Amino acid sequence: MINNPLEQLSKNTLSNLLKEIEDKLNADVFTYYGEFLDGVDQEVKSMIEDLSKDSNKKDTLYVILTTTGGSLNPVQRMVTIFRHFYKEVNFIVPDYAYSAGTILCMSGDNIYMNYYSVLGPIDPQVRNKDGKFVAALGYLDKINELLQKAKDNTITQAEFLILRDFDLAELRSYEQSKELAIDMLKIWLTKYKFKDWTTHSDTGIQVTDMERNKRAIEIAEKLSNNNIWKSHSRPIDAETLRNELHLKINDLADDVEINDLIDKYYKCLCEYVMRHKYTGFFQTRLFI
């Protein structure tokens, strides 16, 4: 095979920038770019295990995340993998992390975003009977709308046929996915994100476990409410997360050097992914 000098240069640039980020953060860094497909956690497991055996392994992991979402199953297993090998896990979102990506971020000790970064509603994507990923909340909202019309005796014949033909088992799987997403978010927020929330900033009074759990439930219910966000892919920026959901989001811009490094790295990453037409891309200092 003939080595492509341009390809090697691109890889070297990505590797060098990732190493600079690691040195600046004094942590291991793992980049995940793409959907969460069932089985992808096996690849993540292999890469994180390799990092764990490296002589330069750190106690903290930063995950640079870009994703449109996907299945919750690999997300759940990835959290288990990260937490098995690292005392602290933080997420950096240079661009977007929607749906299941938002849920994954909520398992972090810290979330880093800039003015451009966005998360999204926690609308789990599930496979329908045709094997395609669909947004569960959209289906549930439509079914509930048709049920209300039937109750009010305002449903049309066409709508009645849609309601009659809908697979109840499939509908239940959508409901279960929604419940799972909310449960995962509540557990992870309480256990990790809120672990250092010990006193109320305005009063200095100690925060109770019940208060942490209540705040997590409020955030989970808001993020899963389609009446608020209207769309599966609605971008929710850092300011909205802070002001409307009262969620602590670290500002990447607070550290100019790391912000510039992340920006430079992410531009190179996007160029590399687009040039190769990759649907998914992972990187550590040991793998590209």
Helices and strands as residue ranges (DSSP letters): H 5-25, E 28-34, H 40-53, E 60-66, H 72-85, E 88-93, E 96-97, H 100-105, E 110-113, E 118-119, E 125-127, E 133-135, H 136-151, H 157-165, H 168-188, I 189-193, H 209-223, H 226-229, E 236-237, H 238-243, E 250-251, G 252-254, H 256-276, E 280-283
